[in-house]
Every structure is written in C-alpha cells, then in structure tokens.
Amino acid sequence: MSAEANAGENAEENKAIVGRWFSEFWGKDFNPAVIDELAAPDIRFEYSLHAPCQGREQVRQFASKFRAAFPDLNFWGTADLIAEGDYVVGQWEGGGTQTGDAFDDMPIGSLPAGTGKTMRFTGITILKVENGQIIEEIGLDDGVTVLRQLDLIAQA
C-alpha cells in the first residue's frame, strides 16, 4: 500500500474515533466509559471557557461537573469532520440549561445551583489521534456568547 493510501485510511479511522468521541462524550447520551476507551492516559484537553485538563481523570471530573450543572448538555457536529495526518477538525454547536449543581469552571464568574439559564453556542475543535487514542483535544468556543447568555458579563 502506498504511503498516500495508508494516510487516507488512517484519516478515515481517526475520523471514526473522533465521531464516536463527539457522540458519546459530548452528545446528549453521555457514555463515561468512552473516556477510558478513546482518550489517551495523558490526554491534553483545553477549551477557552474552562480550565485546562491533563489526563483521563481530570477529563472525567470536568465532564461529571459540567453535566451535573447542565443535565441536558448536548453538542453535535455541524459539518463533516476534516482529517489530515493525525489531526481531525470538527465544527459543532450545542449547549444546555443549568438546572443542576453550581458551576464555577468558567474564566469569570460562577453559577449557583439551578439558575435555569440556557447557553447555546458554536465552536471548532482540533483533535490529535495516535494509535487509536485521542492525545489532544483543543477547542475554540464562542465564550463571549456563553458568558452573556449566563449573565456572567453584561450585554453589549
């Protein structure tokens, strides 16, 4: 098999891994087991709205805390995944309503329990996949929109 054909096959495999991650980690039907299955033990996980995480346990704690505050949390892809080499890029949209626990993993402000405030926003995530596991997930989200929707910053 040529190197180009092999790279294309790896790109498709990587897109399948990321597609499953987006569905089971970020989708409405959260599957916590997907963290141990698809995240590398020392995964680097960063979004502009949240404190960076390193490793499966920190990612698990982040997901548990986020979903405890926003029980209906759901994100979905808004375009086909793009893959090149070890990298997969996805566009997404989603959000949820904060009907659960207090939440303080934001760059400014915090939310007491059960505010009933809803966030809905978009973003782009770049993931790096090696040997069938996600070693990096770096996302850029529309944090200003979220912070306004949650009344953590004033409307312009």
Phi, psi and omega in degrees: 000138180288160179298323179294318179295319179297318179297320178295320178295317178298320179300318179293319177297316180296320177296322178295319179297311181294321177300318178293319178300312180301318182290313188270333178268315186261342183286177184292333180258077183299131176241097183302333181296338182296336179297312179289331182282319190246339179273135175295152182306327182247032182312138172262125189225112185220133172225148184296335182276349189226159174296141179296149178242150175225119177095157184302318185295319178294322177296318178298316179297317178302309183298317180297315181293316181296316182285333175292327179278324182237079186300335180262018182308134182202129175232148181216155179289146179243003177202163176299145174293146177245131181230140176210122182058231181274357188257142174230134181242133178228140171261145184210169175214156176165196180157206181176177180246132184276085179254358184254223185296164171299156183216126183233009182272063179227156182295331175217143176075173176210165182243130171289169180300142168059047179288336184076007180280141182249138174242140174214125188204175183238168176186178177228137180234137175247123180242144176248128183243128174227133178052040175079007179231148179279118181260340177215140170224108182241118184240147173243113183247162180278072185297325180299317178301313181299311183298324175291314181299326181270006180059033176268341169227155183288149173295144180289000000 
